[in-house]
Amino acid sequence: MKKFLRCILMGMSVFFVSCIPTKDLIYLQNKNGTEATAPISEVMLKPYRLQVNDVLSITIKADDPKLVAIFNPTNKGETDNVGSSLYFSGYTVDDHGNIRIPVLGEINAIGFTVDELRMKIEKQLLDEYFKKEANIFVIVRLAGFKYTVNGEVGSVGTKFLFQDHVNIMEAIANSGDITITGDRKAVTIIRQSPSGTEMHDIDLTDINVMQSPYYNLQPNDYIYVKPLKQKTWGTGKTGIESLSTIITLISLVTTAIVLLNL
């Protein structure tokens, strides 16, 4: 009888330990326990600087389209420069940090922001080919916001969003959300920078994560969601699953005790 009671107590302890508490599943909680009296302070977005293998969409316009037709040989227009087609028709930053534009030739792009590169191209056009009265207008954009997500999410892999800014919550939602066994309290962001690789963990269950410089992603960020311990224990993710495991365990122990007493 004592053995049976010990088994029940052990089963109850497994039940309470193995279940994933609600507080580990809810995003952006106010963990101070009080109502937020002020909005989350705005985090200054660190401008993204171009890296090798980035793909750019560059369009050169003027009051007279014929003046700049030679700089836009594909003549597809901006609406066609979306999706996978830009992989072939866009301007890729090569291993030397340059892009090649018709007539203008090679232009160094690595380390520049898209705005700095736009001004650089405009200046070269005005210095070498046009007068100010031509009203040259240059558009430079990244060919989609690329990031990679792996681990405990609904859909892993490299993702593209056609917008300028993406935060971690948008990226996670676009990847099918974090699974119930994913650790929302320590989501790892791996970021490439000119000085090397940065790695940082952020807690998505805490509202203060919105103040982190890693809350807003940069192109080519890698997101890794680690599994919770409950996944490796195999005891069940919810109370019902854990209860089923406990009932099975008690049934096995009860059967063993009955057989031993025969």
N, C-alpha and C positions, 0 to 999 in steps of 0.2 A: 504493500500500500504506500509506504514511504517513497519507494522508487517511482510509483505512479504519480504521486504528488510532485516529486522533483521534476519529472518529465513535463508536467503541466506548467510548472513555474518556468522551466527552461523555454517551453514553447511560447509562453506569454512574453518573456524577455525578447525572444526573437521577433515577435509580433511588433513590439514597440520600437525596436532598434531598426528593423528592416524597412518599415514604412517611410516613404519620402514625405516630410512635412510640407504643408501648404506654403509656408514662408520661404521655402527653397525653390518654389515654382513661380512666384509672383514677381514681375518686373517692377523696377523703379519704386520701391517702397520707401516711405519716410521712416527711417529706422530710429529717429529721435523720439518718436511717439507723440509728436505735437503737429498741429496743422502748419503747413508752410505759410509763413507770413510775407514772404518776399519771393519773387520769381527767381528761378535759377539764373545765376550770373552768366552772361554770355561769354563763351570761350572764343578767343580770337583764333580764327582758322589759320593755320600755318600754310602759306602758299606752297603748292606742289611744284617741285622742280623736275623738269623732264629727265628721263633716264633712257638708257639704251633699250631698244626694242619697243619703246612707246610708239604708237601709231597716231598720226595727226591728220585732221581734215583742215586743209588750207584753201580758202577761196579768195580770189582777188577781184574786186569790182571797181567800176568807175562810172561816171555819168554816161560815157559812150562805151558800151560793152565791147565794141570792136577794138578799142585801144588795149584791152587786157586779155583778149581772146588767146593770144599766144602763151600767156601764163597759165591758162586753164585749158589745156589741150583736150581733155576728156569731154568738156562742155556738158557735163551731166547735171550740174546745178546742185544746190545744197541738199535738196530733198532726197537725192540718190545716195548721198554720202552717209548712209546709216547701215547698221548691221554688218554682216560679214564681208560685204563688198568693199568696205574700207580697208580690209586686210590686203586687198590687191590694188586698190586705187589710191589709198592714202599715202602719207609720207612717213616712212619708218626711220626712227633715229638709229643709225648704224653703229657698229662697234667703235667707231672713232668719234661718235657723238654728233654726227652731221646728218642733215637731210638734203636731198637733191631736188631743187625746184627748176622747172623748165626756164631757160634763158638766164635766170639768176645763178644757177649752178649750185655748188655746195654751200650750205649755211650751217654754221655751228649752232646746235640747239640744246645740247646737254647742259644741265644746270640752270637753264632759263625757265621762268614761268611762261605760261601761254601768252600772257599779256606782254611780257618783255620780248618774246619772240615776234609777236605781232608788230610791235613798234620797231623792232630791228628790220623786219622785212619792208615795212612802210618806208622807213628811212632810206634803205637801199634803192627802192623803186623811185623815190623822189630825187635822190642824188644822181642816179645813173640814167633814168629813162623818162621821167615825167616832170612836168611843172606842177606847182601847187594847185593851179586852176583845174587840173584834171579830176580833182576830188577822188583820189585813190582811197579805196576802202578795203581793208584786209580783215578777214575772219579766220582766227586760228582756234581750233578746238581739239581736245582729245577725242579719239574715235571710240567713245564710250568709256564708262567708269568700270574698270576691271578689278575684281578681287577674287580670292580663292577661299573657300570655306571647307573645313574637314572636321570629322569627329561626330559628336552626337547631335546631328541635325537631320531634318527630313530629307534634304537633297544636298549632297556634297558636290564639289567640283568648282571650276572657274566660272564666275558669273559676270555678266555685263549689264549695266544699267545706263540708259541714255539720259544722264543728268550730270550736272557739274559737281554736286556735293551729295555724299551718301553718309549717313551715320550708322552705327553698329546695329541699332534696332531695325532700320530699314533692310540692312544686309541680311540679318537673321530671319526677318519675315520673308524676304525674297528666297530664302533657302529652306522654306518649309518649317520654320521655327525650331527651337531646341527641343529634343525629345525629353520625355519625363525622366530619363536616366542621365540627362546631360547636366553638368555642373554650371549653373548660371552665375555662381559666385566667383569663378576664376576662369573667365574666357580669355584666352591668350591671343594677343595681337602681335604678329611679326611684321616688321616694317623695314623696308630697305631705304637707306638714306645715303647721301654722298660720303658720310663718315663711317658707314658700315651698317650692320644689321641691329635693329632695336627689337627687344622683346618685352612685353608688358602684360600683366594680368589685370582685368577689370571686373568689377562686381556688378552685374546687370540687375541684381535685386535691390540695389541701393540707388535712390534718386540722385545722390551726389555724383554718380558716374557721369552725369551730363556735364559736369565741370572738368572732366578729364580731357587732356589733349588727344586721347585715343578714342574718345566717343565718336568724333567725326573721323571717318576713314580717309585714307589717301589712296590714290590708284596703286594697284599691285599689292595691297595689304593682304596678309594671309591670316585667316581666323581659324583657331583650333578650339573646339569645345570638348573638354575632357569628360569622361564618364564618372558618375558618382560611384561610391563604394557599393551601393545596393545592387548595381548591375553585376558585379563579380561575385557577390554573396549568393545570388540565385535564389533568394528567399521571397521574391515578389516585390513589385514596385508599389502596389496599392494595398490597402487594408484587406480587401477581399482576397487578393492573391496570397498575401502573407498568411491569412487565416486558413486558406486551403492548404498551404504548406504545413502549418501547425497541425491541422486535423490529420493530414497524412502521416506526419511524424508520430503523433499520439497513437494513431491506429497501429502503426508498426510496432511501437513500444508495447502497447497493450497486447498485441498478438504474441510478441516475444515472451512477455511475462506469463501469459496463459499457457504457452507451450512449455515453459520451464517448470511450471507448477504441476504439469500432468504427471 
